[in-house]
Amino acid sequence: MQIKVSQQLPKDKINTFFIKQWGSPEMVISSGVFDCTTLEGYAVLNKNSEIIGYISYVITDSECEIISLDSIEEGKGIGTALIQAVEHMAKERSCQKIKLITTNDNLHALKFYQKRGYCLSALLKGAVDRARERKPEIPQLGNDGIPIRDEILLSKWLI
């Protein structure tokens, strides 16, 4: 598995990946509005040099916040490798905690992160409804037909 630092990739390649996955590179969550093409991150490339996994993050003071994590090919360890890369980097940069936000419909993500030591930290009721004011293309229904309304904050202490 080939992992590259985001700065090693052309921005247009990252942009194309986010447009395909999310409709745009802009992530609107309760902690802010982020252009994922400008954030630090890591990518997993396949043998054709196509992005098949990507993680982006920001560091503020002693906290690292994962803004996005996508894996095109499930069950191959791509997401785990990307999380481990960020955790390793965060420890090197003296971060005390990693946090992230997912939506109430994303049961797959809730399982994935909790298996890797992340704990539920907060429920942000109505956060997705507010995000739609900025990014109306956020769908009303998510995984398994669950209405997307709320954000769930997960965190993991590194110390």
C-alpha positions as CSV (number, residue, x, y, z in Angstrom):
1,M,0.0,0.0,0.0
2,Q,1.5,3.3,-1.1
3,I,0.8,6.3,1.2
4,K,1.7,9.8,0.0
5,V,1.7,13.1,1.9
6,S,-0.9,15.4,0.3
7,Q,1.8,17.9,-0.7
8,Q,3.3,15.2,-3.0
9,L,0.1,15.2,-5.1
10,P,-1.2,17.7,-7.6
11,K,-4.1,19.7,-6.1
12,D,-6.2,19.0,-9.2
13,K,-6.0,15.3,-8.5
14,I,-7.2,15.8,-4.9
15,N,-9.9,18.2,-6.1
16,T,-11.2,15.6,-8.6
17,F,-11.3,13.0,-5.8
18,F,-13.4,15.2,-3.5
19,I,-15.7,16.2,-6.3
20,K,-16.3,12.5,-7.1
21,Q,-16.8,11.6,-3.4
22,W,-18.6,14.6,-2.0
23,G,-19.6,16.9,-4.9
24,S,-17.0,19.5,-3.9
25,P,-13.8,19.8,-1.9
26,E,-15.6,21.9,0.7
27,M,-16.5,20.3,4.0
28,V,-19.0,22.1,6.2
29,I,-19.1,20.9,9.7
30,S,-19.7,22.5,13.1
31,S,-16.0,23.2,13.7
32,G,-15.7,25.2,10.4
33,V,-15.7,25.3,6.7
34,F,-12.7,23.6,5.1
35,D,-11.4,23.3,1.6
36,C,-9.9,19.8,1.7
37,T,-7.5,20.5,-1.2
38,T,-5.7,23.0,1.0
39,L,-5.5,20.9,4.2
40,E,-2.6,18.6,5.2
41,G,-3.4,14.9,4.7
42,Y,-2.4,11.6,3.3
43,A,-3.5,9.6,0.3
44,V,-3.4,5.9,-0.6
45,L,-2.8,5.3,-4.3
46,N,-3.4,2.2,-6.3
47,K,-1.0,0.8,-8.9
48,N,-2.4,3.2,-11.5
49,S,-1.5,6.2,-9.2
50,E,-5.3,6.9,-8.6
51,I,-6.4,8.0,-5.1
52,I,-8.3,5.2,-3.4
53,G,-8.2,6.6,0.1
54,Y,-7.7,10.0,1.5
55,I,-7.6,11.7,5.0
56,S,-7.3,15.4,5.7
57,Y,-6.8,17.1,9.0
58,V,-6.0,20.4,10.8
59,I,-4.0,21.0,14.0
60,T,-5.0,23.6,16.4
61,D,-2.9,24.0,19.6
62,S,-2.5,20.5,20.9
63,E,-5.5,18.9,19.1
64,C,-5.6,17.3,15.7
65,E,-9.0,17.2,14.0
66,I,-9.7,14.8,11.2
67,I,-11.8,16.6,8.6
68,S,-12.3,13.9,6.1
69,L,-11.6,10.2,5.7
70,D,-12.6,8.3,2.5
71,S,-11.8,4.8,1.3
72,I,-12.9,3.7,-2.1
73,E,-12.1,0.0,-1.5
74,E,-13.6,-1.2,1.8
75,G,-12.1,-3.9,3.9
76,K,-8.5,-3.6,2.6
77,G,-7.0,-1.7,5.5
78,I,-6.9,1.7,3.7
79,G,-8.9,3.6,6.3
80,T,-6.9,2.0,9.1
81,A,-3.6,2.9,7.5
82,L,-4.6,6.5,7.0
83,I,-5.8,6.8,10.6
84,Q,-2.5,5.3,11.8
85,A,-0.5,7.8,9.6
86,V,-2.4,10.7,11.2
87,E,-2.0,9.3,14.7
88,H,1.7,8.9,14.2
89,M,2.1,12.4,12.8
90,A,0.0,13.9,15.7
91,K,2.2,12.2,18.3
92,E,5.3,13.5,16.6
93,R,3.8,17.0,16.6
94,S,2.9,16.7,20.4
95,C,-0.8,16.6,19.9
96,Q,-2.7,15.4,23.0
97,K,-5.9,14.5,21.3
98,I,-7.4,13.6,17.9
99,K,-11.0,14.4,17.3
100,L,-13.4,14.1,14.4
101,I,-17.0,14.6,13.5
102,T,-19.4,12.2,11.7
103,T,-23.1,12.3,11.0
104,N,-25.8,10.4,12.9
105,D,-26.5,8.1,9.9
106,N,-22.9,6.9,9.5
107,L,-23.1,3.7,11.5
108,H,-20.2,2.3,9.6
109,A,-17.9,5.2,10.7
110,L,-19.1,4.9,14.3
111,K,-18.1,1.3,14.4
112,F,-14.8,1.9,12.5
113,Y,-13.6,4.7,14.9
114,Q,-14.8,3.0,18.1
115,K,-12.9,-0.2,17.2
116,R,-9.8,2.0,16.9
117,G,-10.1,3.6,20.4
118,Y,-12.2,6.7,19.6
119,C,-14.9,7.6,22.1
120,L,-18.2,9.4,21.7
121,S,-17.7,12.9,23.1
122,A,-20.7,15.0,22.1
123,L,-23.9,15.0,20.2
124,L,-24.4,18.2,18.1
125,K,-28.1,18.3,17.5
126,G,-29.2,20.0,14.3
127,A,-25.6,20.6,13.1
128,V,-26.2,19.2,9.7
129,D,-29.4,21.2,9.2
130,R,-27.3,24.3,9.9
131,A,-24.5,23.1,7.5
132,R,-27.1,22.8,4.7
133,E,-27.6,26.6,4.9
134,R,-24.0,26.9,3.6
135,K,-23.9,23.7,1.5
136,P,-27.5,22.8,0.3
137,E,-26.3,19.8,-1.6
138,I,-25.8,17.8,1.6
139,P,-28.5,15.1,1.2
140,Q,-31.5,14.9,3.6
141,L,-31.3,11.1,3.7
142,G,-28.1,9.1,4.4
143,N,-27.1,5.5,4.9
144,D,-30.0,3.1,5.2
145,G,-32.5,5.9,4.6
146,I,-31.7,7.6,7.9
147,P,-32.4,11.3,8.0
148,I,-29.1,13.2,8.4
149,R,-29.6,15.9,11.1
150,D,-26.9,15.7,13.7
151,E,-23.2,15.4,14.1
152,I,-21.4,13.2,16.6
153,L,-18.0,14.2,17.9
154,L,-15.5,11.4,18.6
155,S,-12.1,11.8,20.2
156,K,-9.1,9.8,21.2
157,W,-6.5,10.9,23.8
158,L,-2.9,10.3,22.7
159,I,-1.2,10.8,26.1
